[in-house]
Amino acid sequence: MENPARFIITYRITAGTEDEAAQFAEKIGTEQSVEMPLVAVPHAGKASLPDLLDLKQIEKNVWDASLSYPKSLFDGDITQLINVLFGNISMLHDIKVVDISHQAFREHFNGPVFGIDGIRKKLNAPKRALSCTALKPIGLSPAELAENAYQFSAGGIDVIKDDHGLANQHSADFRARVTACVQAVRMGEQVSGKKTLYFPNITTSPASVLDRYHEAVELGADGVLISPQLTGLEMLHTLSNRGHVPLMAHPAFSGAFVIHPTHGFAPEIYYGTLWRALGADAVIYPNAGGRFSFTRQTCSNINDHLRKDFLKFRSGFPTPAGGIDLHSLDEELSYYGNNTIYLIGGSLYKQPDGILSATSKFQNVLMRHE
């Protein structure tokens, strides 16, 4: 049984022998706790050191080291927990976080407020997969972006998010853009006869994110888009505690933490465990076959970690993006199933019959799989 006063982090490390792996694990534990030579640690500080519970060889020169840390290292401070997970050791080679025990999240994390069931309820879509697209590009006026939002909504799209690059540019400042797009989406709903959710991008400086969140809610937004790596990861938790609307998390600036084969975090742990625990209701990640490097197995692992039983947290909605178009959608559905939001952006814009027609086709494919 897991000690409630401790939590376990499993690191995948590269070492030639078991002794070298054990020494490396000790170095990791020291660096992530007392950060001083072991011989110099005073008696009172020794209680902060982790214990090496298990050292298992995975393949040649690859080992999994499970270290048990005392919770007193972060004492409820979520940002400090993130520091313990991968603080100083982020500057060392060949260390990858591949598991974090649930005990780390048991007391101070709440998980998604809405999650899969809550978003489905807002859309009155209890079973089928959901559709999503992005408003773009930067440089369009609020009226031009709103016209696109209207076309998507009239075509029956489930979720419209701002492109993650839309912020508060002179071409379309935040308040004017959100006001226009909310109105356009509501008008489009009158044509489609169904609900569409609009998620403006609120990513900005940590000092201003809460103001932008409350402004979006005041203007009638149905949810918000945020890039946690840019605002600080704990901002997800802070916004989730407000609880007004769903949070869709975007992976911008997080790639260095997840794409290296021997360094950083396993993507499913970063996006599927950590971001879900922090309160992301839906998580966007780069789909296999697109312009980024995730494999199909990596994507399936992320989906599994977002959906599976995890303490009492609600499940989060996987949102694969990139490499999906109307021609590949049936295949994607066969891989990922209906508890998924499928994000198609550029492919809808380039359809010869226009956005509304392309969106209707998108929605029809999902309806066939209900």
C-alpha positions as CSV (number, residue, x, y, z in Angstrom):
1,M,0.0,0.0,0.0
2,E,1.3,3.5,-0.9
3,N,2.4,5.7,2.0
4,P,0.0,8.7,2.0
5,A,2.9,11.0,3.1
6,R,5.0,10.1,0.1
7,F,4.7,9.9,-3.7
8,I,6.6,8.0,-6.4
9,I,8.2,9.3,-9.5
10,T,9.6,6.8,-12.0
11,Y,12.5,8.0,-14.2
12,R,13.8,6.3,-17.4
13,I,17.5,6.7,-17.4
14,T,20.4,5.7,-19.6
15,A,23.3,3.8,-17.9
16,G,25.8,1.1,-18.8
17,T,25.5,-1.0,-15.7
18,E,23.2,-1.4,-12.7
19,D,25.6,0.3,-10.4
20,E,25.8,3.3,-12.7
21,A,22.0,3.4,-12.9
22,A,21.8,3.3,-9.1
23,Q,24.3,6.1,-8.8
24,F,22.4,8.2,-11.4
25,A,19.2,7.6,-9.5
26,E,20.8,8.8,-6.3
27,K,22.0,11.9,-8.1
28,I,18.5,12.6,-9.4
29,G,17.0,12.2,-5.9
30,T,19.6,14.4,-4.3
31,E,19.2,17.1,-7.0
32,Q,15.4,17.1,-6.7
33,S,15.4,17.4,-2.9
34,V,18.2,18.7,-0.7
35,E,20.5,19.7,-3.6
36,M,23.8,19.3,-1.8
37,P,26.4,16.6,-1.3
38,L,25.0,13.8,0.8
39,V,27.9,13.9,3.2
40,A,27.0,17.5,4.0
41,V,23.2,16.9,4.6
42,P,22.4,17.7,8.2
43,H,20.3,15.3,10.2
44,A,17.1,17.4,9.9
45,G,17.5,17.5,6.1
46,K,17.8,13.7,5.7
47,A,14.1,13.3,6.0
48,S,13.7,15.2,2.7
49,L,15.7,12.6,0.7
50,P,13.8,10.2,-1.5
51,D,14.2,6.4,-1.2
52,L,15.1,4.3,-4.3
53,L,12.3,1.7,-4.3
54,D,13.0,-0.1,-7.5
55,L,15.6,-0.2,-10.3
56,K,14.5,-2.3,-13.3
57,Q,16.3,-2.8,-16.6
58,I,14.0,-2.1,-19.6
59,E,16.5,-2.8,-22.3
60,K,20.2,-2.6,-22.9
61,N,21.5,0.5,-21.1
62,V,18.0,1.7,-20.2
63,W,16.7,1.5,-16.6
64,D,13.5,2.6,-14.8
65,A,14.2,4.0,-11.3
66,S,11.3,4.5,-9.0
67,L,12.0,7.1,-6.2
68,S,9.7,7.7,-3.3
69,Y,9.6,11.4,-2.2
70,P,8.1,12.9,1.0
71,K,5.2,15.2,0.3
72,S,6.8,17.7,2.7
73,L,9.0,18.7,-0.3
74,F,6.0,20.7,-1.7
75,D,3.5,20.9,1.1
76,G,0.5,21.6,-1.1
77,D,2.3,24.1,-3.4
78,I,1.5,22.9,-6.9
79,T,4.3,24.8,-8.6
80,Q,6.8,23.4,-6.2
81,L,5.5,19.9,-6.9
82,I,6.2,20.6,-10.6
83,N,9.7,21.7,-9.6
84,V,10.2,18.4,-7.8
85,L,9.1,16.4,-10.8
86,F,11.6,17.9,-13.2
87,G,13.4,21.0,-11.8
88,N,17.2,21.0,-11.9
89,I,17.3,17.6,-13.6
90,S,15.7,19.1,-16.7
91,M,19.2,20.4,-17.4
92,L,20.8,16.9,-17.3
93,H,20.8,14.4,-20.2
94,D,18.9,11.1,-20.5
95,I,16.3,11.5,-17.8
96,K,12.6,11.0,-18.7
97,V,9.6,11.0,-16.3
98,V,7.5,7.9,-17.3
99,D,5.2,7.7,-14.3
100,I,3.9,9.7,-11.3
101,S,2.0,7.9,-8.6
102,H,-1.6,9.1,-7.9
103,Q,-0.6,10.0,-4.4
104,A,1.1,13.1,-5.7
105,F,-2.3,14.5,-6.8
106,R,-4.6,13.1,-4.2
107,E,-5.0,16.1,-1.8
108,H,-4.3,19.3,-3.8
109,F,-5.6,18.7,-7.3
110,N,-9.2,18.6,-8.5
111,G,-9.0,17.5,-12.1
112,P,-11.4,18.7,-14.8
113,V,-14.6,20.5,-13.7
114,F,-16.5,19.5,-16.9
115,G,-14.5,16.9,-18.7
116,I,-16.0,14.6,-21.2
117,D,-19.4,14.3,-19.6
118,G,-19.7,18.0,-19.0
119,I,-18.8,19.1,-22.5
120,R,-21.1,16.5,-23.9
121,K,-24.0,17.8,-21.7
122,K,-23.4,21.3,-23.0
123,L,-23.7,20.1,-26.6
124,N,-26.5,17.5,-26.0
125,A,-24.3,15.0,-27.6
126,P,-24.1,12.0,-25.3
127,K,-22.5,9.4,-27.6
128,R,-20.9,10.6,-30.8
129,A,-17.4,12.0,-31.4
130,L,-17.2,15.8,-31.4
131,S,-15.9,18.1,-34.1
132,C,-13.6,21.1,-33.6
133,T,-12.0,23.7,-35.8
134,A,-9.8,26.8,-35.3
135,L,-10.4,30.4,-36.3
136,K,-7.4,31.7,-38.3
137,P,-5.3,33.3,-39.6
138,I,-3.8,36.2,-37.7
139,G,-4.4,39.4,-39.6
140,L,-8.1,39.1,-40.1
141,S,-10.4,41.7,-38.6
142,P,-13.0,40.8,-35.9
143,A,-15.7,40.9,-38.6
144,E,-13.8,38.5,-40.9
145,L,-13.1,36.1,-38.1
146,A,-16.7,36.3,-37.0
147,E,-17.9,35.5,-40.6
148,N,-15.8,32.3,-40.5
149,A,-17.3,31.5,-37.1
150,Y,-20.7,32.0,-38.5
151,Q,-20.0,29.6,-41.4
152,F,-18.6,26.9,-39.0
153,S,-21.5,27.3,-36.6
154,A,-24.1,27.2,-39.4
155,G,-22.5,24.0,-40.7
156,G,-23.0,22.4,-37.3
157,I,-19.5,22.3,-35.8
158,D,-19.4,21.4,-32.1
159,V,-16.5,23.5,-31.0
160,I,-14.8,26.5,-32.4
161,K,-11.5,27.6,-30.8
162,D,-9.3,30.6,-31.6
163,D,-6.0,29.7,-33.2
164,H,-3.4,29.7,-30.4
165,G,-1.7,32.7,-32.1
166,L,-4.7,35.0,-31.8
167,A,-4.2,37.1,-28.7
168,N,-4.8,40.8,-28.6
169,Q,-3.3,42.0,-31.9
170,H,-4.3,45.4,-33.4
171,S,-5.9,43.6,-36.3
172,A,-8.4,41.9,-33.9
173,D,-8.2,43.0,-30.3
174,F,-9.5,40.5,-27.8
175,R,-12.7,42.2,-26.7
176,A,-13.9,43.1,-30.2
177,R,-13.0,39.6,-31.6
178,V,-14.8,37.7,-28.8
179,T,-17.9,39.9,-28.9
180,A,-18.2,39.5,-32.7
181,C,-17.5,35.8,-32.7
182,V,-19.9,35.0,-29.9
183,Q,-22.7,36.9,-31.8
184,A,-21.8,35.1,-35.0
185,V,-21.8,31.6,-33.4
186,R,-25.3,32.3,-31.8
187,M,-26.6,33.3,-35.3
188,G,-25.1,30.2,-36.9
189,E,-26.9,28.1,-34.3
190,Q,-30.2,29.3,-35.6
191,V,-29.3,27.9,-39.0
192,S,-27.8,24.5,-37.8
193,G,-30.4,24.0,-35.1
194,K,-27.7,22.8,-32.7
195,K,-25.3,24.1,-30.1
196,T,-21.8,25.3,-31.0
197,L,-19.3,26.1,-28.3
198,Y,-16.8,29.0,-28.8
199,F,-13.5,29.0,-27.0
200,P,-11.5,32.2,-27.3
201,N,-7.7,32.1,-26.6
202,I,-7.0,33.8,-23.3
203,T,-3.2,33.0,-23.2
204,T,-1.3,36.1,-22.1
205,S,0.9,37.1,-19.2
206,P,0.2,35.4,-15.9
207,A,-0.8,38.8,-14.4
208,S,-3.5,39.2,-17.0
209,V,-4.9,35.7,-17.7
210,L,-7.6,35.9,-15.0
211,D,-8.8,39.2,-16.3
212,R,-9.0,37.8,-19.8
213,Y,-10.8,34.7,-18.6
214,H,-13.5,36.7,-16.8
215,E,-13.9,39.0,-19.7
216,A,-14.4,36.0,-22.0
217,V,-17.1,34.6,-19.7
218,E,-18.7,38.1,-19.4
219,L,-18.9,38.3,-23.2
220,G,-20.6,34.9,-23.5
221,A,-17.8,32.6,-24.4
222,D,-18.7,28.9,-23.9
223,G,-15.1,27.9,-22.8
224,V,-11.6,29.2,-23.2
225,L,-8.3,28.1,-24.9
226,I,-5.1,28.4,-22.9
227,S,-1.5,27.4,-23.5
228,P,-0.3,26.3,-20.0
229,Q,3.3,26.2,-20.9
230,L,3.2,29.9,-21.7
231,T,1.2,31.0,-18.8
232,G,2.7,28.7,-16.2
233,L,1.2,25.2,-15.5
234,E,-0.5,26.1,-12.3
235,M,-2.7,28.6,-14.1
236,L,-4.7,25.6,-15.3
237,H,-5.5,24.8,-11.7
238,T,-6.2,28.4,-10.8
239,L,-8.7,28.8,-13.7
240,S,-10.3,25.4,-13.1
241,N,-11.0,26.5,-9.6
242,R,-13.1,29.3,-11.0
243,G,-15.3,26.6,-12.6
244,H,-17.3,28.9,-15.0
245,V,-16.5,27.3,-18.4
246,P,-14.5,24.4,-19.8
247,L,-10.7,24.7,-20.3
248,M,-9.1,23.5,-23.6
249,A,-5.3,23.2,-23.2
250,H,-3.0,23.8,-26.2
251,P,0.5,22.3,-26.3
252,A,2.4,25.4,-27.6
253,F,5.9,25.7,-26.2
254,S,5.7,22.3,-24.5
255,G,7.4,20.3,-27.3
256,A,10.9,20.3,-25.7
257,F,9.4,18.4,-22.7
258,V,7.9,15.6,-24.7
259,I,9.5,14.9,-28.0
260,H,13.0,13.7,-27.1
261,P,13.2,9.9,-26.8
262,T,15.4,10.0,-23.7
263,H,14.6,13.3,-22.0
264,G,11.6,15.1,-20.5
265,F,8.3,13.5,-19.9
266,A,6.4,10.7,-21.5
267,P,3.7,12.6,-23.5
268,E,0.9,10.6,-21.8
269,I,2.2,11.6,-18.4
270,Y,2.6,15.3,-19.3
271,Y,-0.6,15.8,-21.2
272,G,-2.7,12.9,-19.9
273,T,-1.9,12.8,-16.2
274,L,-0.4,16.2,-15.2
275,W,-2.6,18.5,-17.3
276,R,-5.7,16.5,-16.5
277,A,-4.9,16.7,-12.8
278,L,-4.4,20.4,-13.1
279,G,-7.9,20.8,-14.6
280,A,-7.8,20.6,-18.4
281,D,-11.2,19.5,-19.7
282,A,-9.8,18.9,-23.2
283,V,-6.2,18.6,-24.3
284,I,-5.0,19.3,-27.8
285,Y,-2.0,17.3,-29.0
286,P,-0.3,16.7,-32.3
287,N,-1.8,13.7,-34.1
288,A,0.2,11.0,-35.8
289,G,0.5,11.5,-39.5
290,G,0.5,15.3,-39.3
291,R,3.4,17.7,-39.5
292,F,4.7,16.7,-36.0
293,S,6.4,13.5,-34.8
294,F,4.0,11.7,-32.5
295,T,3.4,8.0,-33.3
296,R,0.0,6.4,-33.3
297,Q,0.9,4.5,-30.1
298,T,1.9,7.8,-28.3
299,C,-1.4,9.3,-29.3
300,S,-3.3,6.3,-28.0
301,N,-1.4,6.4,-24.8
302,I,-2.4,10.1,-24.3
303,N,-6.0,9.2,-25.0
304,D,-5.9,6.4,-22.4
305,H,-4.4,8.6,-19.7
306,L,-7.0,11.3,-20.3
307,R,-9.9,8.9,-20.1
308,K,-9.0,6.2,-17.6
309,D,-9.9,6.0,-13.9
310,F,-7.7,8.5,-12.0
311,L,-8.6,9.1,-8.4
312,K,-12.0,10.8,-8.5
313,F,-11.1,13.1,-11.4
314,R,-13.4,13.5,-14.4
315,S,-12.1,12.2,-17.7
316,G,-10.5,14.7,-20.1
317,F,-11.3,14.9,-23.8
318,P,-8.4,14.0,-26.1
319,T,-8.2,16.4,-29.0
320,P,-5.9,15.2,-31.7
321,A,-5.0,17.9,-34.2
322,G,-3.0,17.9,-37.4
323,G,-3.0,15.1,-40.0
324,I,-6.8,14.8,-39.9
325,D,-8.9,15.8,-42.9
326,L,-12.3,14.7,-44.2
327,H,-10.8,11.8,-46.2
328,S,-8.9,10.4,-43.2
329,L,-11.6,11.0,-40.6
330,D,-13.2,7.5,-40.8
331,E,-9.8,5.9,-40.2
332,E,-9.1,8.2,-37.2
333,L,-12.5,7.3,-35.7
334,S,-11.6,3.6,-36.0
335,Y,-8.4,4.3,-34.0
336,Y,-9.5,6.7,-31.3
337,G,-13.3,6.1,-31.0
338,N,-16.1,8.5,-30.0
339,N,-14.8,9.8,-26.8
340,T,-12.6,12.2,-28.8
341,I,-12.7,15.7,-30.1
342,Y,-11.4,15.7,-33.7
343,L,-9.8,19.0,-34.6
344,I,-9.7,19.9,-38.3
345,G,-8.4,23.3,-39.3
346,G,-6.7,24.0,-42.6
347,S,-8.4,21.2,-44.4
348,L,-11.9,22.8,-43.9
349,Y,-10.7,26.2,-45.2
350,K,-9.4,24.8,-48.5
351,Q,-12.5,22.8,-49.5
352,P,-13.8,24.1,-52.8
353,D,-17.5,24.3,-51.7
354,G,-16.7,26.6,-48.8
355,I,-16.6,26.4,-45.0
356,L,-20.3,25.7,-44.3
357,S,-20.4,22.8,-46.8
358,A,-17.2,21.3,-45.5
359,T,-18.3,21.6,-41.9
360,S,-21.6,19.8,-42.7
361,K,-19.7,17.0,-44.3
362,F,-17.4,16.8,-41.2
363,Q,-20.4,16.6,-38.9
364,N,-22.1,14.0,-41.1
365,V,-19.2,11.6,-40.8
366,L,-19.3,11.8,-37.0
367,M,-23.1,11.2,-37.1
368,R,-22.6,8.0,-39.1
369,H,-20.4,6.7,-36.3
370,E,-22.7,7.5,-33.5
